[in-house]
């Protein structure tokens, strides 16, 4: 855990974003009067986005651990 200080910000931002998406999904499961198709979409889309965010943060952590701290150096 040589670069743990550089991992804190991506982890916190990803955690907050994932919690936000899950909150949206939970909100739409509790609201009544919404058609079933819309409800399913408003639950599935945030959960998929949460999974994508988790994958991105895992990728970023691997980059930081591998010594690639600055993504802009690739461009």
C-alpha positions in Angstrom: 0.0 0.0 0.0 2.7 2.4 -1.1 0.3 4.8 -2.8 -2.6 4.7 -0.4 -2.9 8.5 -0.1 -3.5 8.7 -3.9 -6.2 6.1 -3.7 -8.3 7.9 -1.1 -10.0 10.5 -3.5 -11.0 8.0 -6.2 -12.4 5.6 -3.6 -14.4 8.3 -1.8 -15.8 9.8 -5.0 -16.7 6.3 -6.3 -18.3 5.4 -3.0 -20.4 8.5 -3.0 -21.5 8.1 -6.6 -22.4 4.4 -6.0 -24.4 5.3 -2.9 -26.2 8.1 -5.0 -27.1 5.6 -7.7 -28.3 3.0 -5.2 -30.4 5.7 -3.5 -32.0 6.6 -6.8 -32.9 2.9 -7.3 -34.3 2.5 -3.8 -36.3 5.7 -4.2 -38.0 4.5 -7.4 -38.8 1.2 -5.9 -40.7 2.9 -3.1 -42.6 5.5 -5.2 -46.1 4.3 -6.1 -48.0 5.2 -9.3 -45.1 4.7 -11.7 -45.6 2.3 -14.6 -43.7 -1.0 -14.2 -41.5 -0.4 -17.3 -40.3 3.0 -16.0 -39.8 1.6 -12.6 -37.6 -1.3 -13.9 -35.6 1.1 -16.0 -35.1 3.5 -13.1 -33.8 0.7 -11.0 -31.7 -1.2 -13.6 -29.9 1.8 -15.1 -28.6 3.2 -11.7 -27.5 -0.3 -10.7 -25.7 -0.8 -14.0 -24.0 2.6 -13.6 -23.0 1.5 -10.0 -21.3 -1.6 -11.4 -19.5 0.5 -14.1 -18.3 2.9 -11.4 -17.0 0.0 -9.3 -15.1 -1.3 -12.3 -13.6 2.1 -13.1 -12.4 2.6 -9.5 -10.9 -0.9 -9.4 -9.1 -0.1 -12.7 -7.8 3.2 -11.3 -6.5 1.6 -8.1 -4.6 -0.9 -10.2 -3.1 1.9 -12.3 -2.0 3.7 -9.1 -0.5 0.6 -7.6 1.3 0.0 -10.9 2.9 3.4 -10.7 0.8 5.1 -13.4 -0.4 8.0 -11.3 -1.0 10.5 -14.1 -3.4 9.3 -16.8 -2.6 12.4 -19.0 0.9 11.0 -19.7 -0.7 8.5 -22.1 -2.0 11.3 -24.4 
